[in-house]
Amino acid sequence: MSTVDLSGARWIKSSYSGSGEGSACVEVAFVAPAVAVRDSKSPAAGALLMSPSSWSGLLAACR
């Protein structure tokens, strides 16, 4: 997938994740033409980019 500008991304954290220190969670941002996923504890480490259809497949597999 090509480079995607994430500087203006609106990151969403799961409502199921804890809010205290040590809570582990991922964040997701929907930035056309991709879906970006990152570690909420290390946001500067980068993000995994995938197509919307790959994101749907990942969610289906997790369910």
N, CA, C and O atoms as a MOPAC input file, in Angstrom:
PM7 MOZYME 1SCF
protein

 N      0.85700 1    -1.17600 1     0.00000 1
 C      0.00000 1     0.00000 1     0.00000 1
 C      0.89700 1     1.23100 1     0.00000 1
 O      1.94800 1     1.23900 1     0.64000 1
 N      0.49000 1     2.24600 1    -0.70100 1
 C      1.27600 1     3.46700 1    -0.79000 1
 C      1.29200 1     4.21400 1     0.54400 1
 O      0.56900 1     3.86600 1     1.47800 1
 N      2.11500 1     5.22400 1     0.61000 1
 C      2.22300 1     6.03700 1     1.81800 1
 C      0.93000 1     6.82000 1     2.05200 1
 O      0.35100 1     7.37500 1     1.11800 1
 N      0.48700 1     6.85700 1     3.30600 1
 C     -0.72800 1     7.57400 1     3.68800 1
 C     -0.34800 1     8.60300 1     4.74500 1
 O      0.37300 1     8.27900 1     5.68800 1
 N     -0.82000 1     9.82900 1     4.60200 1
 C     -0.56200 1    10.89000 1     5.57600 1
 C     -1.44400 1    10.68000 1     6.79700 1
 O     -2.66800 1    10.76400 1     6.70500 1
 N     -0.82600 1    10.40900 1     7.93800 1
 C     -1.57600 1    10.16300 1     9.17500 1
 C     -1.55700 1    11.36300 1    10.11600 1
 O     -2.05400 1    11.28000 1    11.23900 1
 N     -0.98700 1    12.47700 1     9.66400 1
 C     -0.85000 1    13.64000 1    10.54900 1
 C     -2.19600 1    14.19100 1    11.02200 1
 O     -2.28000 1    14.73300 1    12.12400 1
 N     -3.23000 1    14.06600 1    10.22800 1
 C     -4.54400 1    14.57300 1    10.63500 1
 C     -5.52100 1    13.46900 1    11.00600 1
 O     -6.72600 1    13.70200 1    11.09700 1
 N     -5.00100 1    12.27000 1    11.21800 1
 C     -5.87700 1    11.12900 1    11.50800 1
 C     -6.58600 1    11.29000 1    12.85200 1
 O     -6.01000 1    11.79100 1    13.81800 1
 N     -7.83000 1    10.86200 1    12.89400 1
 C     -8.61100 1    10.84000 1    14.13900 1
 C     -8.58500 1     9.40400 1    14.65300 1
 O     -9.27900 1     8.53600 1    14.12400 1
 N     -7.78900 1     9.16200 1    15.67600 1
 C     -7.59800 1     7.82300 1    16.21600 1
 C     -8.71300 1     7.47300 1    17.18100 1
 O     -9.10700 1     8.29100 1    18.01300 1
 N     -9.21200 1     6.27200 1    17.06800 1
 C    -10.31900 1     5.79300 1    17.89800 1
 C     -9.82500 1     4.61300 1    18.71700 1
 O     -9.24400 1     3.67100 1    18.17700 1
 N    -10.05800 1     4.66900 1    20.01700 1
 C     -9.67300 1     3.59700 1    20.92900 1
 C    -10.93500 1     2.85500 1    21.35800 1
 O    -11.97500 1     3.47500 1    21.58000 1
 N    -10.85100 1     1.57600 1    21.47200 1
 C    -11.99900 1     0.76500 1    21.84300 1
 C    -12.56700 1     1.17500 1    23.20000 1
 O    -11.81900 1     1.48000 1    24.12800 1
 N    -13.88300 1     1.17800 1    23.30400 1
 C    -14.52600 1     1.47400 1    24.58700 1
 C    -14.30100 1     0.34800 1    25.58800 1
 O    -14.53800 1     0.52300 1    26.78300 1
 N    -13.84400 1    -0.80800 1    25.10800 1
 C    -13.55800 1    -1.94000 1    25.97800 1
 C    -12.18500 1    -1.85000 1    26.62500 1
 O    -11.89000 1    -2.60400 1    27.55200 1
 N    -11.34300 1    -0.94100 1    26.15300 1
 C    -10.00100 1    -0.83600 1    26.71300 1
 C    -10.05300 1    -0.05100 1    28.00900 1
 O    -10.91900 1     0.80100 1    28.21200 1
 N     -9.12500 1    -0.35300 1    28.86300 1
 C     -9.04500 1     0.37100 1    30.13000 1
 C     -8.47700 1     1.75800 1    29.92400 1
 O     -7.85500 1     2.03700 1    28.89900 1
 N     -8.68900 1     2.61900 1    30.89000 1
 C     -8.17000 1     3.97300 1    30.77500 1
 C     -6.98400 1     4.19200 1    31.70500 1
 O     -6.35600 1     5.25000 1    31.65200 1
 N     -6.66000 1     3.22100 1    32.55300 1
 C     -5.56700 1     3.37300 1    33.49200 1
 C     -4.22600 1     3.04200 1    32.87500 1
 O     -4.14300 1     2.53600 1    31.75600 1
 N     -3.17700 1     3.33700 1    33.62500 1
 C     -1.83700 1     3.02500 1    33.13900 1
 C     -1.67600 1     1.52500 1    32.99000 1
 O     -2.14000 1     0.75400 1    33.83000 1
 N     -1.02900 1     1.12100 1    31.93800 1
 C     -0.82600 1    -0.29000 1    31.68400 1
 C     -1.93200 1    -0.93000 1    30.87000 1
 O     -1.84600 1    -2.10800 1    30.52200 1
 N     -2.98000 1    -0.16300 1    30.55800 1
 C     -4.04800 1    -0.73700 1    29.73900 1
 C     -3.54200 1    -0.89000 1    28.31700 1
 O     -3.02400 1     0.05500 1    27.72100 1
 N     -3.69700 1    -2.08200 1    27.78800 1
 C     -3.19500 1    -2.38000 1    26.45100 1
 C     -4.34800 1    -2.32000 1    25.45800 1
 O     -5.40500 1    -2.91200 1    25.67200 1
 N     -4.12900 1    -1.61100 1    24.39600 1
 C     -5.17300 1    -1.49700 1    23.38800 1
 C     -4.56200 1    -1.04000 1    22.07900 1
 O     -3.43900 1    -0.53800 1    22.03700 1
 N     -5.30200 1    -1.21900 1    21.04000 1
 C     -4.92600 1    -0.66500 1    19.74900 1
 C     -5.88400 1     0.46000 1    19.41700 1
 O     -6.99400 1     0.53300 1    19.94400 1
 N     -5.43500 1     1.33200 1    18.53800 1
 C     -6.26600 1     2.41600 1    18.05000 1
 C     -6.40000 1     2.25200 1    16.54700 1
 O     -5.51200 1     1.71000 1    15.88900 1
 N     -7.50100 1     2.71700 1    16.01800 1
 C     -7.74100 1     2.61900 1    14.58000 1
 C     -8.12500 1     3.99700 1    14.04500 1
 O     -8.78400 1     4.78500 1    14.72400 1
 N     -7.70100 1     4.26400 1    12.82300 1
 C     -8.05900 1     5.50700 1    12.13100 1
 C     -8.45700 1     5.14200 1    10.71100 1
 O     -7.79100 1     4.34200 1    10.05400 1
 N     -9.52700 1     5.72400 1    10.25400 1
 C    -10.01800 1     5.49000 1     8.89100 1
 C     -9.56400 1     6.65800 1     8.03800 1
 O    -10.15600 1     7.73700 1     8.07800 1
 N     -8.51600 1     6.43800 1     7.27000 1
 C     -7.90900 1     7.48100 1     6.44100 1
 C     -7.84900 1     6.96900 1     5.00600 1
 O     -7.03500 1     6.10700 1     4.67600 1
 N     -8.71300 1     7.50500 1     4.16700 1
 C     -8.79300 1     7.02900 1     2.78400 1
 C     -7.41800 1     7.07500 1     2.13700 1
 O     -6.72400 1     8.08300 1     2.26700 1
 N     -7.01800 1     6.07000 1     1.47600 1
 C     -7.74600 1     4.86900 1     1.07100 1
 C     -7.46400 1     3.67900 1     1.98700 1
 O     -7.59100 1     2.53200 1     1.55700 1
 N     -7.08100 1     3.93200 1     3.24400 1
 C     -6.63300 1     2.84900 1     4.11400 1
 C     -7.28300 1     2.90900 1     5.48000 1
 O     -7.95800 1     3.87300 1     5.84000 1
 N     -7.05300 1     1.84200 1     6.22600 1
 C     -7.37900 1     1.79000 1     7.64800 1
 C     -6.03400 1     1.62900 1     8.35100 1
 O     -5.24600 1     0.75000 1     8.00300 1
 N     -5.78000 1     2.47700 1     9.33600 1
 C     -4.51200 1     2.43700 1    10.06300 1
 C     -4.76500 1     1.91600 1    11.47300 1
 O     -5.75900 1     2.26500 1    12.10900 1
 N     -3.85100 1     1.07700 1    11.95000 1
 C     -3.94800 1     0.49800 1    13.28800 1
 C     -2.61000 1     0.72400 1    13.97700 1
 O     -1.55400 1     0.50800 1    13.38300 1
 N     -2.65600 1     1.16200 1    15.24400 1
 C     -1.41600 1     1.37900 1    15.99100 1
 C     -1.59200 1     0.97900 1    17.45000 1
 O     -2.71400 1     0.82800 1    17.93200 1
 N     -0.48600 1     0.81200 1    18.13800 1
 C     -0.46100 1     0.49000 1    19.56600 1
 C     -0.71700 1     1.77600 1    20.34300 1
 O      0.00700 1     2.75600 1    20.16600 1
 N     -1.72500 1     1.78700 1    21.19000 1
 C     -2.07000 1     3.01100 1    21.91300 1
 C     -0.98600 1     3.40900 1    22.91500 1
 O     -0.88900 1     4.58100 1    23.27800 1
 N     -0.17400 1     2.45900 1    23.36400 1
 C      0.89800 1     2.78300 1    24.30600 1
 C      2.15900 1     3.28000 1    23.60500 1
 O      3.03100 1     3.86600 1    24.24800 1
 N      2.26800 1     3.05600 1    22.30400 1
 C      3.43800 1     3.49300 1    21.54500 1
 C      3.01500 1     4.10400 1    20.21100 1
 O      3.37900 1     3.58100 1    19.15800 1
 N      2.26100 1     5.19000 1    20.23100 1
 C      1.75200 1     5.74600 1    18.97700 1
 C      2.84500 1     6.22600 1    18.02700 1
 O      2.63400 1     6.25800 1    16.81500 1
 N      3.99200 1     6.59300 1    18.55000 1
 C      5.07200 1     7.06900 1    17.68900 1
 C      5.80400 1     5.92700 1    16.98200 1
 O      6.63800 1     6.17500 1    16.11200 1
 N      5.50400 1     4.69500 1    17.34100 1
 C      6.18900 1     3.54100 1    16.74300 1
 C      5.71800 1     3.24400 1    15.32600 1
 O      6.32600 1     2.43200 1    14.63000 1
 N      4.65200 1     3.88700 1    14.89600 1
 C      4.15700 1     3.67500 1    13.54800 1
 C      2.81700 1     2.97400 1    13.54600 1
 O      2.26600 1     2.64600 1    14.59700 1
 N      2.30600 1     2.75100 1    12.35900 1
 C      0.97900 1     2.15600 1    12.20700 1
 C      1.00400 1     1.10800 1    11.10700 1
 O      1.78900 1     1.18800 1    10.16300 1
 N      0.14400 1     0.14700 1    11.25000 1
 C     -0.07700 1    -0.86900 1    10.23100 1
 C     -1.19600 1    -0.37000 1     9.33200 1
 O     -2.27500 1    -0.02600 1     9.81400 1
 N     -0.94700 1    -0.32800 1     8.03100 1
 C     -1.96100 1     0.12200 1     7.08000 1
 C     -2.53700 1    -1.06800 1     6.33300 1
 O     -1.80800 1    -1.97500 1     5.93200 1
 N     -3.84800 1    -1.05800 1     6.15200 1
 C     -4.50600 1    -2.11900 1     5.39500 1
 C     -5.68000 1    -1.54200 1     4.62500 1
 O     -6.17000 1    -0.45300 1     4.92600 1
 N     -6.11500 1    -2.28400 1     3.64000 1
 C     -7.27300 1    -1.86100 1     2.85700 1
 C     -8.53700 1    -2.03700 1     3.69400 1
 O     -8.54500 1    -2.83300 1     4.63200 1
 N     -9.60200 1    -1.30900 1     3.37000 1
 C    -10.86100 1    -1.49700 1     4.08900 1
 C    -11.36900 1    -2.94300 1     4.02800 1
 O    -11.94200 1    -3.43100 1     5.00200 1
 N    -11.16800 1    -3.62900 1     2.90700 1
 C    -11.62300 1    -5.01900 1     2.82200 1
 C    -10.78600 1    -5.92200 1     3.72900 1
 O    -11.31700 1    -6.87400 1     4.30000 1
 N     -9.49800 1    -5.64400 1     3.87000 1
 C     -8.66000 1    -6.41200 1     4.79900 1
 C     -9.09100 1    -6.16100 1     6.24000 1
 O     -9.10800 1    -7.08200 1     7.05800 1
 N     -9.43700 1    -4.91800 1     6.54700 1
 C     -9.91900 1    -4.57500 1     7.89000 1
 C    -11.20300 1    -5.35000 1     8.20400 1
 O    -11.35500 1    -5.89700 1     9.29700 1
 N    -12.11400 1    -5.39000 1     7.24600 1
 C    -13.36900 1    -6.14300 1     7.44000 1
 C    -13.07900 1    -7.61300 1     7.65800 1
 O    -13.70800 1    -8.25800 1     8.49800 1
 N    -12.12000 1    -8.15100 1     6.89800 1
 C    -11.75000 1    -9.55800 1     7.06600 1
 C    -11.13100 1    -9.82400 1     8.42700 1
 O    -11.40600 1   -10.85600 1     9.04000 1
 N    -10.30500 1    -8.91400 1     8.90300 1
 C     -9.70600 1    -9.05900 1    10.22900 1
 C    -10.77600 1    -9.06000 1    11.31200 1
 O    -10.74600 1    -9.89400 1    12.21700 1
 N    -11.71000 1    -8.14000 1    11.22500 1
 C    -12.78600 1    -8.08200 1    12.21500 1
 C    -13.63300 1    -9.34800 1    12.18400 1
 O    -14.01200 1    -9.87000 1    13.23200 1
 N    -13.92700 1    -9.83700 1    10.99900 1
 C    -14.72300 1   -11.06300 1    10.86600 1
 C    -13.97100 1   -12.24700 1    11.49400 1
 O    -14.57600 1   -13.08100 1    12.16800 1
 N    -12.67300 1   -12.31400 1    11.27400 1
 C    -11.88500 1   -13.41800 1    11.82900 1
 C    -11.80200 1   -13.33500 1    13.35600 1
 O    -11.74900 1   -14.36300 1    14.03100 1
 N    -11.79100 1   -12.12300 1    13.89600 1
 C    -11.72200 1   -11.94500 1    15.34900 1
 C    -13.04500 1   -12.28800 1    16.02600 1
 O    -13.07300 1   -12.70100 1    17.18600 1
 N    -14.12000 1   -12.11700 1    15.30200 1
 C    -15.41700 1   -12.40900 1    15.88900 1
 C    -15.57000 1   -13.89300 1    15.99900 1
 O    -16.60000 1   -14.37300 1    16.47200 1

